[in-house]
Amino acid sequence: MDKMNDMTLFTRVGYAFVPIQQMNELYSPQDGLKAGTIFPELNIPPSEYSPMAN
């Protein structure tokens, strides 16, 4: 292998962090379609997770 390919074998792009979630309650199918998720815990308004959304 050449030097460039040797370096790309050991390059880390990023790490994923996925917390374990408990399944508590679910939206009805109609409400889930409106919200874009059936999990109320994931229904976060854009203003809460993105300061640019205001």
Residue pairs with C-beta under 8 A, 6 or more apart in sequence:
21 41
23 39
24 40
24 41
25 40
26 32
26 38
26 39
26 40
27 35
27 37
27 38
27 39
27 40
27 43
29 38
32 38
35 43
36 43
37 43
46 53
47 53
47 54
